[in-house]
Amino acid sequence: MTIEYKDQVAIVTGAGTGLGRSHALAMAARGARVVVNDLGGSRDGTGGSATAAEAVVAEIEAAGGEAIANDANVTDENQVAAMVQSAMDKWGRVDILVNNAGILRDKSFAKMTLDDWRAVVDVHLNGAAYCSHAVWPIMREQRYGRIVMTTSTSGIYGNFGQANYGAAKFGVVGLMNVLHIEGAKYNIHVNSLAPSAATRMTEDVMPEDVLEQLAPEYVTPAVLFLASKQAPSRTILLAGAGVYTVAKLIEAQGIKLPEGQRTPENIAGIFEQISDVDGGIEILEGLQHVERIVKMPVSGT
């Protein structure tokens, strides 16, 4: 089985450098027509230029591929709509969206301004939502689509100084979960990538010997899989240094206390038991959890 994207159109945001550039080049090499989106701003989101996106388009075209450059700001829904329309005008469809655009404004929560909070959440979470919303009716009409969110271990597990980034990155997992459910009958698969890569986002937070093992090109195969016809849906795929693994949210079996015993003191007394994830359950939607707890027998019965 060879994964290819012949006759498919992909939009990759933040594709002027780093991971996005790697994803765009690899998709084009496998036949995709690519919208290379990049605002061209600095790591903290300031400034802007189409130069980076145009350079990637030039690379794709020099290799015989098709691509167009776009400098839309993903936090501006009108610019996002125009970006998607440019793909429709040129190629008549959109099959793949990779929400990769991102910025960093790291500070401890005590020192973080609310402007820093809003800016990061706006790009990572709202930007992913705006782009997904713009392609959603097209993918529904086609009855085909692949959307890749970019999450992070900072969102899944936490990381000091990244409250804004971590919250946004776990937010896109929640967005994935719902879009997976709503897109299922239209053959729209939605997944999340958690990359570990040496890019301008990480160049000053990891030692050089670690960065050498984290080339963006080692992450891109995971995106190629998640964007393919063979892709799963509602999967968090972690990739870096040649390692590929899956993270899942697991719910412990839990204990149902009898009426009259549902007190904070009793919860404290059995907290070790209710925290035990041996035999844990993967819940696939919120109502499944509700159905489970309503039907669960009372402890000791």
C-alpha positions as a printed Julia matrix, in Angstrom:
301×3 Matrix{Float64}:
   0.0    0.0     0.0
   1.34   3.39   -1.04
  -0.12   6.55    0.46
  -0.61   9.22   -2.16
  -2.8   12.25   -2.76
  -3.26  12.32   -6.52
  -6.06  14.74   -7.49
  -6.44  15.86   -3.87
  -6.12  19.4    -2.53
  -4.49  20.14    0.81
  -4.33  23.31    2.88
  -1.42  23.46    5.32
  -1.34  26.44    7.68
   1.92  27.77    9.06
   3.68  26.05    6.17
   6.41  28.59    5.49
   8.95  27.05    7.88
   9.54  24.09   10.17
   6.92  21.37   10.46
   4.43  23.01    8.13
   7.01  23.37    5.37
   7.99  19.72    5.78
   4.34  18.62    5.62
   3.58  20.73    2.53
   6.63  19.52    0.61
   5.92  15.87    1.42
   2.25  16.09    0.45
   3.12  17.77   -2.83
   5.73  15.09   -3.54
   2.94  12.51   -3.2
   0.66  14.28   -5.64
  -1.33  16.8    -3.6
  -2.04  20.29   -4.82
  -1.14  22.43   -1.84
  -2.22  25.77   -0.46
   0.89  26.87    1.43
  -0.4   29.23    4.09
   1.9   31.32    6.25
   1.39  34.76    7.73
   5.16  35.14    7.81
   5.22  36.6    11.29
   7.74  36.1    14.07
   7.51  33.35   16.68
   5.36  35.54   18.93
   2.94  36.3    16.09
   4.05  39.84   15.27
   4.86  41.05   11.77
   3.98  39.38    8.5
   5.21  38.61    5.0
   4.24  36.24    2.18
   7.9   35.53    1.42
   8.15  32.29    3.4
   5.05  30.76    1.78
   6.2   31.84   -1.68
   9.58  30.18   -1.14
   7.92  26.85   -0.29
   5.68  27.14   -3.36
   8.79  27.69   -5.46
  10.32  24.51   -4.04
   7.17  22.53   -4.81
   6.93  23.87   -8.35
  10.63  23.24   -8.99
  10.0   19.58   -8.11
   7.09  19.42  -10.57
   4.24  19.9    -8.1
   1.35  22.36   -7.88
   0.94  24.9    -5.1
  -0.26  28.4    -4.33
   0.97  30.73   -1.6
  -1.36  32.34    0.89
  -0.64  34.73    3.75
  -4.02  34.68    5.52
  -4.02  35.24    9.26
  -5.82  32.19   10.69
  -7.32  34.36   13.44
  -9.24  36.37   10.84
 -12.27  34.41    9.67
 -12.68  36.53    6.55
  -9.09  35.94    5.47
  -9.53  32.23    6.17
 -12.7   32.11    4.06
 -10.85  33.84    1.21
  -7.99  31.33    1.51
 -10.36  28.39    1.19
 -12.16  30.08   -1.68
  -8.84  30.52   -3.5
  -8.35  26.75   -3.37
 -11.89  26.17   -4.66
 -11.43  28.71   -7.45
  -8.2   27.08   -8.62
  -8.86  23.38   -8.03
 -12.55  22.99   -7.16
 -12.17  21.02   -3.94
 -10.46  20.73   -0.56
  -9.67  17.26    0.73
  -7.15  17.87    3.5
  -6.64  20.53    6.13
  -3.59  20.52    8.38
  -4.0   23.04   11.19
  -0.34  23.68   11.92
  -0.06  27.47   12.39
   1.13  28.49   15.82
   2.88  31.08   17.96
   4.48  31.11   21.39
   4.38  33.67   24.2
   5.79  31.69   27.1
   5.65  33.08   30.64
   4.69  31.68   34.0
   0.98  32.16   34.64
   1.71  34.78   37.33
   3.62  36.91   34.8
   1.48  36.23   31.74
  -0.63  39.12   30.47
  -4.13  38.43   29.24
  -3.04  39.79   25.86
  -0.46  36.98   25.72
  -3.18  34.52   26.7
  -5.6   35.72   24.04
  -3.01  35.87   21.25
  -1.86  32.27   21.69
  -5.33  30.81   22.2
  -6.57  32.78   19.2
  -3.99  31.31   16.82
  -3.94  27.72   18.02
  -7.55  27.09   19.02
  -9.64  29.69   17.23
  -7.44  29.48   14.15
  -7.97  25.72   13.96
 -11.71  26.24   14.44
 -11.96  28.97   11.78
 -10.07  26.92    9.2
 -12.02  23.75    9.99
 -15.32  25.64    9.84
 -14.42  27.08    6.43
 -13.68  23.68    4.86
 -16.43  21.79    6.69
 -19.31  22.39    4.21
 -17.02  21.52    1.31
 -15.98  18.23    2.89
 -19.57  17.39    3.81
 -20.7   18.02    0.24
 -17.83  15.87   -1.12
 -18.53  13.26    1.56
 -14.79  13.14    2.14
 -12.3   15.06    4.22
  -9.27  14.71    6.43
  -8.51  17.28    9.14
  -5.36  17.17   11.26
  -5.19  19.27   14.4
  -1.78  20.0    15.9
  -1.84  19.4    19.63
   1.17  19.14   21.96
   2.53  17.28   24.93
   2.28  20.68   26.65
  -1.48  20.38   26.29
  -1.78  16.68   27.01
   0.63  16.59   29.96
   1.51  20.21   30.8
   4.7   22.25   30.66
   5.91  25.1    32.87
   5.38  28.56   31.43
   2.89  27.48   28.78
  -0.57  27.92   30.3
  -1.87  29.71   27.19
  -0.27  27.26   24.76
  -1.19  24.17   26.78
  -4.82  25.21   27.18
  -5.15  25.91   23.45
  -3.44  22.68   22.49
  -5.73  20.59   24.64
  -8.63  22.61   23.31
  -8.02  21.33   19.79
  -8.3   17.77   21.14
 -11.8   18.63   22.37
 -12.57  20.12   18.95
 -11.3   16.92   17.33
 -13.53  14.76   19.53
 -16.69  16.59   18.51
 -15.83  16.97   14.81
 -15.03  13.24   14.67
 -18.59  12.49   15.83
 -20.25  15.07   13.59
 -18.16  14.2    10.52
 -18.41  10.41   10.69
 -21.37   9.99    8.36
 -19.72  12.27    5.79
 -16.44  10.3     5.76
 -14.63  13.2     7.41
 -11.88  11.89    9.67
 -10.42  14.23   12.28
  -7.23  13.49   14.2
  -4.58  15.24   16.26
  -0.81  15.21   15.93
   1.45  15.86   18.92
   4.87  16.57   17.37
   8.28  16.76   19.0
  10.45  18.63   16.53
  13.37  21.01   16.25
  11.8   24.2    14.9
  11.98  27.9    15.73
   9.3   27.16   18.35
  11.64  24.82   20.26
  15.14  25.93   19.29
  15.85  27.63   22.62
  14.07  25.23   24.98
  15.98  22.01   24.26
  19.7   21.16   24.2
  21.46  20.86   20.85
  22.04  17.09   21.09
  18.29  16.57   21.6
  17.33  18.91   18.78
  19.54  16.95   16.4
  17.3   13.91   16.9
  14.1   15.86   16.33
  14.13  16.78   12.64
  10.69  17.89   11.37
  11.01  15.28    8.61
  10.68  12.56   11.26
   7.25  13.93   12.25
   5.81  14.4     8.77
   5.16  10.68    8.06
   2.61  10.77   10.89
   0.79  13.67    9.21
   0.87  11.9     5.85
  -0.85   8.93    7.49
  -3.46  11.02    9.33
  -4.26  12.91    6.11
  -4.63   9.76    4.02
  -7.61   7.69    2.91
  -6.38   5.03    5.37
  -6.48   7.41    8.34
  -8.27   6.51   11.57
 -10.38   9.15   13.3
 -10.3   10.66   16.79
  -6.7    9.61   17.35
  -3.93  11.51   19.12
  -0.73  10.43   17.37
   2.57  11.51   18.92
   5.62  11.67   16.67
   9.26  12.62   17.12
  12.8   11.21   16.84
  11.45   8.34   14.76
   9.03   7.26   17.51
   5.3    7.03   16.8
   2.82   6.34   19.59
  -0.78   7.02   20.57
  -2.12   8.83   23.64
  -5.6    8.02   24.92
  -7.91   9.39   27.58
  -8.76   6.5    29.89
 -11.51   6.56   32.49
 -11.06   4.47   35.62
 -13.77   1.95   36.46
 -14.8    4.05   39.45
 -16.96   3.2    42.44
 -20.65   4.02   42.9
 -21.34   4.94   46.49
 -24.74   4.14   48.02
 -27.11   7.01   48.74
 -26.35   8.47   52.11
 -22.63   7.72   51.7
 -21.9   10.22   48.9
 -19.79  12.54   51.03
 -16.43  14.23   50.41
 -15.01  12.28   53.37
 -15.94   8.95   51.79
 -14.49  10.04   48.45
 -11.24  10.91   50.25
 -11.25   7.53   51.95
 -11.52   5.55   48.7
  -9.68   7.96   46.41
  -6.88   5.46   45.74
  -9.45   2.91   44.59
 -11.39   5.31   42.38
  -8.09   6.47   40.83
  -7.02   2.94   39.86
  -6.95   2.77   36.05
  -6.41  -0.98   35.84
  -9.15  -2.12   33.5
  -9.66   1.47   32.4
 -12.21   2.34   29.73
 -11.82   4.53   26.65
 -14.98   6.63   26.41
 -15.85   7.58   22.85
 -18.41  10.31   23.54
 -19.81  12.18   26.53
 -23.19  10.44   26.63
 -21.42   7.07   26.79
 -19.99   8.13   30.15
 -23.42   9.21   31.41
 -24.99   5.94   30.33
 -22.22   4.01   32.07
 -22.48   5.75   35.42
 -26.28   5.59   35.49
 -26.21   1.83   34.92
 -23.27   1.13   37.26
 -24.21  -1.0    40.28
 -23.77   0.5    43.72
 -20.52  -0.62   45.39
 -21.03  -3.77   47.44
 -24.22  -4.85   45.63
